Amino acid sequence: MPVQIAFSVVPTMAMARGRARRRSVVAPDIFAAAFAKVAPLHPGEVVVVGDSPYDVEAARGCGIAAVALRSGGFADAVLSEAGAVAVYDDVAALLAGYAASPLAA
C-alpha cells in the first residue's frame, strides 16, 4: 500500500474581545478531522509530526503515534513525557533519518 505523507501547519486562531490571538494548545479534533480524510487507515497506520507536547498529546488523544521535533523549543524530556515515540532536531533531521524512523515502520 502506498504511504501518504502530508505536512500541514495550521495556526489555530481564537477570538478574544474582537482581537485574534494564537491558541497555544492543539486540540485532538484537528487530528481527528485530518485522520478522517485518510480513511480507511487506522490509527496504528498514521504518525503525526509535531513540535510541541500539545501536538503529541492531541495525537495520543486520537490513538495516533507522534514524532516530535525539537524545533518547537521544548526539552526532550517534555516531549517524551507527552508520549512522543521519537524526537528529532527538525524536519531535515527526520528526513535524513527516515529509514530508521517511525515513519518508515
N, C-alpha and C positions, 0 to 999 in steps of 0.2 A: 504494500500500500504506500503511495507517495506521501511524504510528510509535508504538511503545510505549515510554514512558519510565517507569522505575522507580528511585526513590531508596531506598536501604536503608543504614542504619548498623548494622553488626553488630559489636559488640565481641567480639573473639576472646579467649577465656579459656584459660589453660593452668594446670595444677595444679603447684604447686611445694611439695613436702613438706606436702601437706594443705591448703595455702592457695591460693586462686585469685589469679592475678595477670594483668594485661593483657599480651598479647603485642604488641609494637610493630610487628611485621612482618606484612604481609598476604601470604598465600601465593597463588600463581596458582590453586590448586584451588578457592578460594572463587569466583573469577570464572568458572572453567570450569564449576562446578556451576550458577551463575546463567545462564551462556550456554546451557547445555543446555536450560534451561527456556524459552528464547525461540526454539528451533529452529522453523523451518528457516532462521533468519537466519544469515548468515555473519559472520565476524569483521570484515570491512570494512563491515558494516552496523550495527555496535554501537559505542557510545562509552561508556567508563567515566568517571565523575566522581569524583575523589578529592582528598584534601587533604594527601597526603604522597608523597614519592618512592617509598615502598614500594607504594602503590596503583598508581602509574604503572608501576613495574617488574613488578608482578603482572599487570596488564592486558597489558603488552607480552609477557609470558611466554605469554599465550594468543593473541597475534596481534591484540589489540584496542587501538584507539587510546584515549588517555586525556587528558582535560581536567583540569587541576589547579587547585585553589583555594588562595589564599594564607592562608585562614582556619586552615590547619593549622600556620602559623608557620614554614614553610620558605621560604628565599630563592628568587626566580625562577630563578636560575642552577641551583640544586639540582634544582628541578622540571623545568626544561628539559633538563638533563643526564640526568635519569632517562628522558626521552623524551616529556614532555608535549607535545601538539600545540598547546595553548593554555593560558594561565594567566589566571585571573580572581581578583578580590579575594575573592569569596564567591558563594554561590548566587544572591543577589539581583542581583549584577553579571552573572552568567551569564544569568539570565533577562532582564535589561534589554538585553543584547546578543545575545539568542538568534538573531535573524535573520542576524547575521554570524558566528555561532559554528559550530564543527564539528558541533554537534548538529543544525543546520538543513541541513547539506550533504546 
